[in-house]
Amino acid sequence: MKATTFERTTRETRIRLSLGEKTNTIQTSEPMLTHFLEQLSFYSGIGLTVEAEDLVPLGDAHHLAEDIAIALGRAFDEALGDRAKIARYGQRLLPMDEALATCAIDAGGRPWAVIDIPFPMPMLGGLATENILHFFRSLAMEARFTLNLSVKGENTHHMAEAAFKALGMALREALSPSEDLRSTKGVLR
């Protein structure tokens, strides 16, 4: 995976991120989202630098979560190129206290998302939990990943954090180097 920088500026947000660099600096205008992105970067082993500002705050971080996911997904898509030398598939079963996350990913270029995380609370800090679900769907579609992610639990924070950690570890596996093309068709997509 090559290092990639991506910028996205709309009337609602300003996002600048670098993917694949060794340094990690994540700054968003929503601390809970910053925390979860740090978990994703750490557990995937992928360097991530994010500077993100919500220009029209609605109190639930909708624009911010959505636009970071779009930018991050597009950066992954660009960084992976033809995807020919990656393991392609990754999976993780990850417990965090009472929460249990199950994540499976196919990074082969076919976008789809099945997200099942029944959060018991509607908010985590200034981040609406529905926007966490939206983040995962948007990331999968823009990165052209097939993502199946589910979490069972009782504590909203544990459930969300387990989801980001599980995705990170599944990505670590899926994006690891491979000697051959992971397709019996001989091509991806």
Residue frames as a rotation matrix with the C-alpha (Angstrom) as fourth column:
MET 1
0.587 0.809 0.000 0.00
0.809 -0.587 0.000 0.00
0.000 0.000 -1.000 0.00
LYS 2
-0.387 -0.735 0.556 1.49
0.710 -0.622 -0.329 3.33
0.588 0.268 0.764 -1.01
ALA 3
-0.532 0.148 -0.834 1.29
0.613 -0.612 -0.500 6.43
-0.584 -0.777 0.235 1.17
THR 4
-0.306 0.559 0.771 -1.52
0.768 -0.334 0.547 8.74
0.563 0.759 -0.327 0.08
THR 5
-0.847 0.149 -0.510 -2.69
0.226 -0.768 -0.599 12.24
-0.481 -0.623 0.617 0.97
PHE 6
-0.391 0.808 0.441 -6.29
0.788 0.046 0.614 13.22
0.475 0.587 -0.655 0.42
GLU 7
-0.943 0.152 -0.295 -8.14
0.040 -0.831 -0.555 16.49
-0.329 -0.535 0.778 0.95
ARG 8
-0.324 0.909 0.262 -11.87
0.821 0.133 0.555 17.12
0.470 0.395 -0.790 0.99
THR 9
-0.908 0.104 -0.407 -13.36
0.143 -0.834 -0.532 20.56
-0.395 -0.541 0.742 1.50
THR 10
-0.294 0.888 0.354 -17.08
0.809 0.034 0.587 21.23
0.509 0.459 -0.728 1.35
ARG 11
-0.151 0.332 0.931 -19.31
-0.278 -0.918 0.282 23.97
0.948 -0.217 0.231 2.75
GLU 12
0.818 0.571 0.073 -19.70
-0.272 0.272 0.923 21.70
0.507 -0.775 0.378 5.79
THR 13
0.825 -0.559 0.080 -16.22
0.215 0.442 0.871 20.34
-0.523 -0.702 0.484 6.54
ARG 14
0.532 -0.784 -0.319 -12.53
-0.771 -0.293 -0.566 20.70
0.351 0.547 -0.760 5.84
ILE 15
0.861 -0.216 0.460 -10.61
-0.047 0.867 0.496 17.39
-0.506 -0.449 0.737 5.86
ARG 16
0.347 -0.821 -0.453 -6.94
-0.806 -0.014 -0.592 16.71
0.479 0.571 -0.666 5.19
LEU 17
0.726 -0.110 0.678 -5.54
-0.417 0.715 0.562 13.25
-0.547 -0.691 0.473 5.80
SER 18
-0.076 -0.789 -0.609 -2.48
-0.934 0.271 -0.235 11.18
0.350 0.551 -0.758 5.05
LEU 19
0.851 0.397 0.343 -2.65
-0.472 0.865 0.172 7.42
-0.229 -0.308 0.923 5.00
GLY 20
0.858 -0.505 -0.092 0.32
0.417 0.791 -0.448 5.10
0.298 0.346 0.890 5.29
GLU 21
0.170 -0.806 0.567 2.79
-0.395 -0.583 -0.709 7.57
0.903 -0.104 -0.418 6.80
LYS 22
-0.320 -0.382 -0.867 4.60
0.545 0.674 -0.498 6.45
0.775 -0.632 -0.007 9.94
THR 23
-0.997 -0.050 0.065 3.48
-0.020 -0.623 -0.782 9.40
0.079 -0.781 0.620 12.04
ASN 24
-0.205 0.968 -0.143 0.05
0.843 0.249 0.477 9.54
0.498 -0.023 -0.867 13.65
THR 25
-0.949 0.104 -0.297 -1.59
0.087 -0.820 -0.565 12.84
-0.303 -0.562 0.769 14.47
ILE 26
-0.437 0.873 0.219 -5.35
0.722 0.196 0.663 12.83
0.536 0.448 -0.716 14.56
GLN 27
-0.855 0.197 -0.479 -7.19
0.179 -0.755 -0.630 16.06
-0.486 -0.625 0.611 15.30
THR 28
-0.443 0.796 0.412 -10.89
0.608 -0.071 0.791 16.48
0.659 0.601 -0.453 14.70
SER 29
-0.629 0.292 0.721 -13.37
-0.521 -0.846 -0.112 18.89
0.577 -0.447 0.684 16.22
GLU 30
0.603 0.787 0.132 -15.12
-0.654 0.393 0.647 15.90
0.457 -0.476 0.751 17.90
PRO 31
-0.207 -0.810 0.549 -12.96
-0.978 0.191 -0.086 14.24
-0.035 -0.555 -0.831 20.60
MET 32
0.247 0.335 0.909 -14.86
-0.400 0.890 -0.219 10.93
-0.883 -0.310 0.354 20.57
LEU 33
0.996 0.087 -0.026 -14.35
-0.053 0.330 -0.942 10.56
-0.073 0.940 0.333 16.81
THR 34
0.313 -0.950 0.005 -10.66
-0.833 -0.277 -0.478 11.41
0.456 0.145 -0.878 17.28
HIS 35
-0.118 -0.303 0.946 -10.41
-0.836 0.544 0.070 8.66
-0.536 -0.783 -0.317 19.89
PHE 36
0.606 0.440 0.662 -11.98
-0.078 0.862 -0.502 6.05
-0.791 0.253 0.557 17.60
LEU 37
0.914 -0.341 -0.221 -9.78
-0.260 -0.074 -0.963 7.01
0.312 0.937 -0.156 14.63
GLU 38
0.016 -0.928 0.371 -6.73
-0.991 -0.066 -0.121 6.62
0.136 -0.366 -0.921 16.88
GLN 39
0.090 0.101 0.991 -7.91
-0.469 0.882 -0.047 3.10
-0.878 -0.461 0.127 17.73
LEU 40
0.938 0.312 0.151 -8.41
-0.002 0.440 -0.898 2.27
-0.347 0.842 0.413 14.03
SER 41
0.611 -0.771 -0.177 -4.92
-0.607 -0.313 -0.731 3.50
0.508 0.554 -0.660 13.14
PHE 42
-0.115 -0.695 0.710 -3.20
-0.974 0.220 0.058 1.77
-0.196 -0.685 -0.702 16.07
TYR 43
0.128 0.232 0.964 -4.83
-0.319 0.930 -0.181 -1.63
-0.939 -0.285 0.193 15.58
SER 44
0.981 0.180 0.076 -4.47
0.019 0.298 -0.954 -1.63
-0.195 0.937 0.289 11.80
GLY 45
0.165 -0.986 0.024 -0.82
0.621 0.123 0.774 -0.63
-0.766 -0.113 0.633 12.01
ILE 46
0.073 -0.045 0.996 -1.50
0.932 -0.351 -0.084 1.96
0.354 0.935 0.016 9.32
GLY 47
-0.742 -0.401 -0.538 -0.15
0.564 -0.806 -0.178 5.44
-0.363 -0.435 0.824 9.90
LEU 48
0.113 0.854 0.507 -2.92
0.908 -0.296 0.295 8.02
0.403 0.427 -0.809 9.79
THR 49
-0.848 -0.267 -0.458 -2.75
0.421 -0.864 -0.275 11.78
-0.323 -0.426 0.845 10.02
VAL 50
-0.056 0.908 0.415 -6.07
0.907 -0.128 0.402 13.62
0.418 0.399 -0.816 10.10
GLU 51
-0.922 0.032 -0.387 -6.90
0.141 -0.901 -0.411 17.31
-0.361 -0.433 0.826 10.41
ALA 52
-0.507 0.823 0.256 -10.67
0.660 0.181 0.729 17.69
0.554 0.539 -0.635 10.29
GLU 53
-0.938 0.228 -0.260 -12.94
-0.004 -0.760 -0.650 20.59
-0.345 -0.609 0.714 11.11
ASP 54
-0.227 0.949 0.220 -16.73
0.971 0.237 -0.023 20.69
-0.074 0.208 -0.975 11.18
LEU 55
-0.948 -0.191 0.254 -17.68
0.245 -0.948 0.204 24.05
0.202 0.256 0.945 9.65
VAL 56
-0.266 0.930 0.252 -21.42
-0.661 -0.366 0.655 23.65
0.702 0.008 0.712 10.31
PRO 57
-0.980 -0.182 -0.084 -21.68
-0.069 0.701 -0.710 21.83
0.188 -0.689 -0.700 13.66
LEU 58
-0.131 0.986 -0.100 -25.08
-0.373 0.045 0.927 20.23
0.919 0.159 0.362 14.21
GLY 59
0.034 0.087 0.996 -24.26
-0.999 -0.018 0.036 18.84
0.021 -0.996 0.086 17.64
ASP 60
0.750 0.267 0.605 -24.03
-0.345 0.939 0.014 15.21
-0.564 -0.219 0.796 16.48
ALA 61
-0.220 -0.971 -0.095 -20.90
-0.482 0.023 0.876 15.27
-0.848 0.238 -0.473 14.25
HIS 62
0.609 0.538 0.583 -22.84
0.210 0.599 -0.773 14.01
-0.765 0.593 0.252 11.21
HIS 63
0.947 -0.234 -0.219 -20.94
-0.299 -0.397 -0.868 16.01
0.116 0.887 -0.446 8.57
LEU 64
0.155 -0.962 0.224 -17.60
-0.980 -0.121 0.157 15.35
-0.123 -0.244 -0.962 10.21
ALA 65
-0.090 -0.154 0.984 -18.02
-0.292 0.949 0.122 11.56
-0.952 -0.277 -0.130 10.53
GLU 66
0.763 0.480 0.433 -19.39
0.261 0.383 -0.886 11.25
-0.591 0.789 0.167 7.01
ASP 67
0.896 -0.398 -0.195 -16.73
-0.395 -0.518 -0.759 13.37
0.201 0.757 -0.622 5.31
ILE 68
-0.033 -0.914 0.405 -13.82
-0.918 0.188 0.350 11.77
-0.396 -0.360 -0.845 7.18
ALA 69
0.107 0.135 0.985 -15.13
0.019 0.990 -0.138 8.35
-0.994 0.034 0.103 6.13
ILE 70
0.959 0.252 0.133 -15.43
0.148 -0.041 -0.988 9.49
-0.243 0.967 -0.077 2.51
ALA 71
0.591 -0.796 -0.130 -11.91
-0.785 -0.529 -0.324 10.96
0.189 0.293 -0.937 2.52
LEU 72
-0.147 -0.653 0.743 -10.40
-0.749 0.564 0.348 7.95
-0.647 -0.505 -0.572 4.30
GLY 73
0.431 0.399 0.810 -12.17
0.173 0.844 -0.508 5.53
-0.886 0.359 0.294 1.95
ARG 74
0.996 -0.065 -0.055 -10.97
-0.070 -0.268 -0.961 7.35
0.048 0.961 -0.272 -1.13
ALA 75
0.255 -0.958 0.129 -7.43
-0.966 -0.249 0.062 7.45
-0.028 -0.141 -0.990 0.28
PHE 76
-0.058 -0.213 0.975 -7.54
-0.316 0.930 0.185 3.67
-0.947 -0.298 -0.121 0.83
ASP 77
0.783 0.433 0.446 -8.85
0.254 0.431 -0.866 3.14
-0.567 0.792 0.228 -2.70
GLU 78
0.832 -0.527 -0.172 -6.05
-0.477 -0.522 -0.707 5.23
0.283 0.670 -0.686 -4.18
ALA 79
0.086 -0.870 0.486 -3.35
-0.962 0.054 0.267 3.73
-0.258 -0.490 -0.832 -1.93
LEU 80
0.119 0.023 0.993 -4.29
-0.189 0.982 0.000 0.15
-0.975 -0.187 0.122 -2.81
GLY 81
-0.508 -0.359 -0.783 -4.15
-0.785 -0.180 0.592 0.65
-0.353 0.916 -0.190 -6.57
ASP 82
-0.170 0.432 -0.886 -4.91
-0.735 0.543 0.406 -2.62
0.656 0.720 0.225 -8.38
ARG 83
0.378 0.341 0.861 -4.91
-0.911 0.305 0.279 -4.54
-0.167 -0.889 0.426 -5.04
ALA 84
0.604 -0.101 -0.791 -2.92
-0.440 0.785 -0.437 -7.34
0.665 0.612 0.429 -6.63
LYS 85
-0.266 -0.846 -0.462 -0.35
0.063 0.463 -0.884 -7.91
0.962 -0.264 -0.070 -3.87
ILE 86
-0.467 0.182 0.865 -2.52
-0.863 -0.307 -0.401 -7.94
0.193 -0.934 0.301 -0.73
ALA 87
-0.976 0.110 0.186 -3.97
0.027 0.916 -0.399 -10.84
-0.214 -0.385 -0.898 1.24
ARG 88
-0.666 0.739 0.104 -7.40
-0.146 -0.266 0.953 -9.35
0.732 0.619 0.285 0.44
TYR 89
0.384 0.878 -0.287 -9.36
0.105 0.267 0.958 -10.99
0.917 -0.398 0.010 3.27
GLY 90
-0.799 -0.580 0.160 -9.20
-0.112 -0.117 -0.987 -10.23
0.591 -0.806 0.029 6.96
GLN 91
0.329 0.926 -0.188 -11.27
0.092 0.166 0.982 -11.10
0.940 -0.340 -0.031 9.97
ARG 92
-0.812 -0.559 0.168 -11.32
-0.109 -0.136 -0.985 -10.49
0.574 -0.818 0.050 13.69
LEU 93
0.446 0.792 -0.416 -13.36
0.462 0.195 0.865 -11.54
0.767 -0.578 -0.279 16.68
LEU 94
-0.594 -0.739 0.319 -12.60
0.198 -0.518 -0.832 -8.95
0.780 -0.431 0.454 19.37
PRO 95
0.334 0.690 -0.642 -13.87
0.845 0.082 0.528 -8.78
0.417 -0.719 -0.556 22.95
MET 96
-0.650 -0.457 0.607 -13.88
0.023 -0.810 -0.585 -5.60
0.760 -0.367 0.537 25.00
ASP 97
-0.800 0.359 0.481 -15.30
-0.534 -0.059 -0.843 -6.22
-0.274 -0.931 0.239 28.45
GLU 98
-0.204 0.807 0.554 -18.95
0.013 0.568 -0.823 -7.26
-0.979 -0.161 -0.127 27.83
ALA 99
0.533 0.401 -0.745 -18.86
-0.662 -0.352 -0.662 -6.24
-0.527 0.846 0.078 24.14
LEU 100
-0.162 -0.552 0.818 -17.95
0.304 0.760 0.574 -8.63
-0.939 0.342 0.045 21.34
ALA 101
0.293 0.159 -0.943 -17.19
-0.741 -0.585 -0.329 -7.36
-0.604 0.795 -0.054 17.83
THR 102
0.105 -0.222 0.969 -17.10
0.529 0.838 0.135 -9.57
-0.842 0.499 0.205 14.76
CYS 103
0.418 -0.041 -0.907 -15.51
-0.588 -0.774 -0.236 -8.11
-0.693 0.632 -0.347 11.65
ALA 104
0.024 -0.419 0.908 -14.81
0.656 0.692 0.302 -9.61
-0.754 0.588 0.291 8.23
ILE 105
0.399 0.018 -0.917 -13.47
-0.441 -0.873 -0.209 -7.63
-0.804 0.487 -0.341 5.30
ASP 106
0.287 -0.343 0.895 -12.72
0.863 0.497 -0.086 -8.23
-0.415 0.797 0.439 1.63
ALA 107
0.149 -0.332 -0.931 -10.45
-0.063 -0.943 0.326 -5.45
-0.987 0.010 -0.162 0.34
GLY 108
-0.424 -0.392 0.816 -10.67
0.619 0.532 0.578 -6.76
-0.661 0.750 0.017 -3.23
GLY 109
-0.985 -0.077 -0.154 -12.57
-0.039 -0.771 0.635 -3.82
-0.168 0.632 0.757 -4.72
ARG 110
-0.450 0.893 -0.006 -16.24
0.391 0.203 0.898 -4.78
0.803 0.402 -0.440 -4.41
PRO 111
-0.874 0.038 0.484 -18.08
-0.379 -0.675 -0.632 -2.31
0.302 -0.736 0.605 -2.15
TRP 112
0.128 0.928 -0.349 -20.75
0.095 0.339 0.936 -3.56
0.987 -0.153 -0.044 0.24
ALA 113
-0.806 -0.375 0.457 -21.50
-0.393 -0.237 -0.888 -2.99
0.442 -0.896 0.044 3.92
VAL 114
0.301 0.819 -0.489 -23.50
0.222 0.438 0.871 -4.99
0.927 -0.370 -0.050 6.43
ILE 115
-0.755 -0.529 0.388 -23.33
-0.171 -0.412 -0.895 -3.21
0.633 -0.742 0.221 9.77
ASP 116
0.364 0.859 -0.360 -25.21
0.202 0.305 0.931 -4.52
0.909 -0.412 -0.063 12.81
ILE 117
-0.761 -0.574 -0.302 -24.42
0.466 -0.159 -0.871 -2.57
0.451 -0.804 0.388 15.97
PRO 118
0.271 0.955 0.120 -27.53
0.502 -0.247 0.829 -1.96
0.821 -0.165 -0.547 18.12
PHE 119
-0.745 -0.628 0.225 -26.16
0.188 -0.522 -0.832 0.83
0.640 -0.577 0.507 20.30
PRO 120
-0.150 0.718 -0.679 -28.12
0.975 0.222 0.019 1.21
0.164 -0.659 -0.734 23.56
MET 121
0.074 0.113 -0.991 -27.46
0.485 -0.872 -0.064 4.98
-0.871 -0.476 -0.119 23.77
PRO 122
0.805 0.340 0.487 -28.01
0.580 -0.274 -0.767 7.56
-0.127 0.900 -0.418 21.00
MET 123
0.778 -0.538 0.324 -24.92
-0.350 -0.800 -0.488 9.68
0.522 0.266 -0.811 21.80
LEU 124
0.468 -0.760 -0.451 -21.28
0.883 0.380 0.275 9.27
-0.038 -0.527 0.849 22.82
GLY 125
-0.531 -0.564 -0.632 -20.05
0.530 -0.803 0.272 12.69
-0.661 -0.191 0.726 23.82
GLY 126
-0.124 0.457 -0.881 -20.87
-0.508 -0.792 -0.339 14.89
-0.852 0.405 0.331 20.84
LEU 127
-0.814 -0.216 -0.538 -21.05
-0.577 0.402 0.711 11.96
0.063 0.890 -0.452 18.42
ALA 128
0.280 0.949 0.145 -24.40
-0.915 0.309 -0.258 10.41
-0.290 -0.061 0.955 17.54
THR 129
-0.307 -0.417 0.856 -24.08
-0.260 0.901 0.346 6.65
-0.916 -0.116 -0.385 17.45
GLU 130
0.693 0.567 0.444 -26.05
0.300 0.334 -0.894 6.54
-0.655 0.753 0.062 14.19
ASN 131
0.801 -0.454 -0.390 -23.13
-0.598 -0.590 -0.542 8.46
0.016 0.668 -0.744 12.68
ILE 132
-0.237 -0.825 0.513 -20.74
-0.690 0.515 0.509 5.70
-0.684 -0.233 -0.691 13.74
LEU 133
0.135 0.390 0.911 -22.83
0.375 0.831 -0.411 3.29
-0.917 0.397 -0.034 11.66
HIS 134
0.964 0.253 -0.085 -22.83
0.048 -0.476 -0.878 5.81
-0.263 0.842 -0.471 8.81
PHE 135
0.293 -0.939 -0.179 -19.03
-0.864 -0.341 0.372 6.14
-0.410 0.045 -0.911 9.11
PHE 136
-0.359 -0.461 0.812 -18.50
-0.177 0.888 0.425 2.39
-0.917 0.009 -0.400 8.61
ARG 137
0.454 0.600 0.659 -20.90
0.563 0.381 -0.734 2.24
-0.691 0.704 -0.165 5.63
SER 138
0.943 -0.100 -0.317 -19.38
-0.273 -0.777 -0.567 5.29
-0.190 0.622 -0.760 3.94
LEU 139
0.027 -0.995 0.098 -15.84
-0.788 0.039 0.614 4.01
-0.615 -0.093 -0.783 4.49
ALA 140
-0.202 -0.068 0.977 -16.66
0.221 0.969 0.113 0.61
-0.954 0.238 -0.180 2.97
MET 141
0.725 0.566 0.393 -18.33
0.498 -0.037 -0.866 2.11
-0.475 0.824 -0.308 -0.09
GLU 142
0.865 -0.402 -0.299 -15.61
-0.490 -0.804 -0.336 4.69
-0.105 0.437 -0.893 -0.81
ALA 143
-0.103 -0.952 0.290 -12.70
-0.787 0.256 0.561 2.28
-0.608 -0.170 -0.775 -0.13
ARG 144
0.257 0.347 -0.902 -14.44
-0.833 0.553 -0.024 -0.40
0.491 0.757 0.431 -2.22
PHE 145
-0.897 -0.410 0.167 -14.35
-0.428 0.704 -0.567 -2.89
0.115 -0.580 -0.806 0.65
THR 146
0.166 0.883 -0.440 -16.92
-0.079 0.456 0.886 -5.52
0.983 -0.112 0.145 1.49
LEU 147
-0.805 -0.424 0.415 -17.40
-0.382 -0.165 -0.909 -5.05
0.454 -0.891 -0.029 5.23
ASN 148
0.318 0.824 -0.469 -19.41
0.166 0.439 0.883 -7.20
0.933 -0.359 0.003 7.60
LEU 149
-0.789 -0.574 0.217 -19.30
-0.032 -0.314 -0.949 -5.75
0.613 -0.756 0.229 11.11
SER 150
0.397 0.917 -0.043 -21.46
0.022 0.037 0.999 -6.61
0.917 -0.398 -0.005 14.09
VAL 151
-0.783 -0.582 0.221 -21.19
-0.187 -0.119 -0.975 -5.94
0.593 -0.805 -0.016 17.81
LYS 152
0.397 0.821 -0.411 -23.12
0.363 0.272 0.891 -7.28
0.843 -0.503 -0.190 20.77
GLY 153
-0.692 -0.653 -0.308 -22.86
0.536 -0.179 -0.825 -5.64
0.484 -0.736 0.474 24.16
GLU 154
0.314 0.791 -0.524 -24.37
0.946 -0.215 0.243 -3.36
0.079 -0.572 -0.816 26.76
ASN 155
0.198 -0.351 -0.915 -22.00
0.396 -0.826 0.402 -0.38
-0.897 -0.442 -0.024 27.04
THR 156
0.952 0.298 0.073 -22.18
0.191 -0.388 -0.902 1.97
-0.240 0.872 -0.426 24.06
HIS 157
0.516 -0.828 -0.220 -18.56
-0.835 -0.543 0.085 3.11
-0.190 0.140 -0.972 24.36
HIS 158
-0.235 -0.609 0.758 -17.25
-0.376 0.776 0.507 -0.46
-0.896 -0.166 -0.411 24.63
MET 159
0.426 0.485 0.764 -19.31
0.490 0.586 -0.645 -1.49
-0.761 0.649 0.012 21.61
ALA 160
0.986 -0.050 -0.157 -18.07
-0.152 -0.642 -0.751 1.39
-0.063 0.765 -0.641 19.44
GLU 161
0.245 -0.969 0.033 -14.45
-0.912 -0.219 0.347 0.99
-0.329 -0.115 -0.937 20.46
ALA 162
-0.096 -0.225 0.970 -14.57
-0.047 0.974 0.222 -2.78
-0.994 -0.024 -0.104 19.89
ALA 163
0.786 0.456 0.417 -15.91
0.395 0.148 -0.907 -2.13
-0.476 0.877 -0.064 16.37
PHE 164
0.825 -0.518 -0.227 -13.06
-0.559 -0.683 -0.470 0.24
0.088 0.514 -0.853 15.46
LYS 165
-0.053 -0.876 0.479 -10.43
-0.812 0.317 0.490 -2.08
-0.581 -0.363 -0.728 16.97
ALA 166
0.151 0.179 0.972 -11.84
0.209 0.956 -0.208 -5.14
-0.966 0.234 0.107 15.19
LEU 167
0.977 0.189 0.101 -11.92
0.146 -0.241 -0.959 -3.29
-0.156 0.952 -0.263 11.87
GLY 168
0.510 -0.854 -0.107 -8.32
-0.855 -0.517 0.051 -2.18
-0.099 0.066 -0.993 12.42
MET 169
-0.228 -0.629 0.743 -7.13
-0.532 0.720 0.447 -5.72
-0.816 -0.293 -0.498 13.06
ALA 170
0.466 0.447 0.764 -9.11
0.426 0.644 -0.636 -7.13
-0.776 0.621 0.110 10.12
LEU 171
0.966 -0.164 -0.198 -7.54
-0.257 -0.609 -0.750 -4.45
0.002 0.776 -0.631 7.89
ARG 172
0.143 -0.968 0.206 -4.08
-0.863 -0.020 0.505 -5.38
-0.485 -0.249 -0.838 9.18
GLU 173
-0.169 -0.143 0.975 -4.68
0.074 0.985 0.157 -8.94
-0.983 0.099 -0.156 7.95
ALA 174
0.670 0.576 0.469 -6.41
0.486 0.138 -0.863 -8.03
-0.562 0.806 -0.187 4.66
LEU 175
0.947 -0.292 -0.137 -3.78
-0.314 -0.740 -0.595 -5.49
0.072 0.607 -0.792 3.61
SER 176
0.290 -0.881 0.373 -0.77
-0.312 0.282 0.907 -7.62
-0.905 -0.380 -0.193 4.50
PRO 177
-0.196 -0.457 -0.868 1.49
-0.953 -0.121 0.279 -8.45
-0.232 0.881 -0.412 1.53
SER 178
0.533 0.346 0.772 0.75
-0.109 0.933 -0.343 -11.48
-0.839 0.099 0.535 -0.63
GLU 179
-0.565 -0.820 0.089 2.82
-0.088 0.168 0.982 -13.11
-0.820 0.547 -0.167 -3.34
ASP 180
-0.839 0.289 0.461 -0.12
0.543 0.406 0.735 -13.93
0.025 0.867 -0.498 -5.59
LEU 181
-0.700 0.697 0.157 -3.35
-0.578 -0.682 0.448 -12.39
0.420 0.223 0.880 -6.79
ARG 182
-0.875 0.388 0.291 -6.15
-0.026 0.561 -0.828 -13.52
-0.484 -0.731 -0.480 -4.47
SER 183
0.114 0.928 -0.356 -8.70
-0.759 -0.150 -0.633 -14.38
-0.641 0.342 0.687 -7.14
THR 184
-0.216 -0.126 0.968 -9.42
0.321 0.927 0.192 -17.55
-0.922 0.352 -0.160 -9.10
LYS 185
0.815 0.561 0.146 -10.67
0.356 -0.285 -0.890 -15.28
-0.458 0.777 -0.431 -11.90
GLY 186
-0.015 -0.907 0.420 -7.18
1.000 -0.013 0.008 -13.86
-0.002 0.420 0.908 -12.37
VAL 187
-0.574 -0.097 0.813 -8.45
0.197 -0.980 0.023 -10.30
0.794 0.174 0.582 -11.86
LEU 188
-0.670 0.432 -0.604 -10.06
0.618 -0.126 -0.776 -8.34
-0.411 -0.893 -0.183 -9.07
ARG 189
-0.422 0.676 -0.603 -13.43
-0.405 -0.736 -0.542 -6.65
-0.811 0.015 0.585 -9.64
